[in-house]
Amino acid sequence: MNLPEAKKVVVNLSGGLDSTILTYVLVDHYGADNVSALSFNYGQKQSVELQKAKTTTNKLNIQHKVIDITFLGDIVSPVCANIAGSDIDMPDIEDVLGDPQPPTYVPYRNLILSSLAFSYAEANDCSAIFTGLQSHDLYGYWDTSIEFVSRVNAVSHLNRQHEIKVHAPFVDLAKVDEIAIAEKLNVPYEDSLTCYEPTGDVSCGRCPSCAERIQNFIMAGVKDPAPYAIEINWG
């Protein structure tokens, strides 16, 4: 995995598995003093992930800012199962396979998060933004693709004085590949939460996001230490 030369970088840290592993990678490569993390409260059902993000940043001793964009949840709750208070039923993995836009999709979330990260990066003299976007899940979103990243960067290229690029080093990896990287860095997986519908910090084990996480830990031959509401056969 090639990382660009940069003095200061910012990472979009949701508190999920992808972004948590990525944050450890960045601190290992650039040093804690040169990494800042952004997290976003958009009214997500899994808002406990923000506490997980805080745990990670405290352990790594990096700067962390949580930005309130709950207006996004207010806007998209009629169509998104991922928002607290939404009437949309949470699907399981079988429901979303082959669906180009499953009900867990948050309309234009990643474009909004990227824009805010650009603003933060310019204000804090960072030259690179990192995101854990991953396009190889069994269900996917148009705004997790490498084309999305490329087009966002094309807009940023219009900036006349501050060159900033978004980098998505995991976009061509599967989660099992990320876990292999995390094993070398001793990432504490329990400090991340991937579930769309947790109870406290206990993952449901049934939603599409849980299904992906569980499957990839089994493929990696690693038992996930995160708590689940159902019994998991780790093989």
Secondary structure, 3 states (H helix, E strand, C coil): CCCCCCCCEEEECCCCHHHHHHHHHHHHHHCHHHEEEEEEECCECCCCHHHHHHHHHHHHCCEEEEEECHHHHHHHCCCCCCECCCCCCCCCHHHHCCCCCCCCCCCCHHHHHHHHHHHHHHHCCCCEEEECCCCCCCCCCHHHCHHHHHHHHHHHCCCCCCCCEEECCCCCCCHHHHHHHHHHHCCCHHHCCCCCCCECCEECCCCHHHHHHHHHHHHHCCCCCCCECCCCCCC
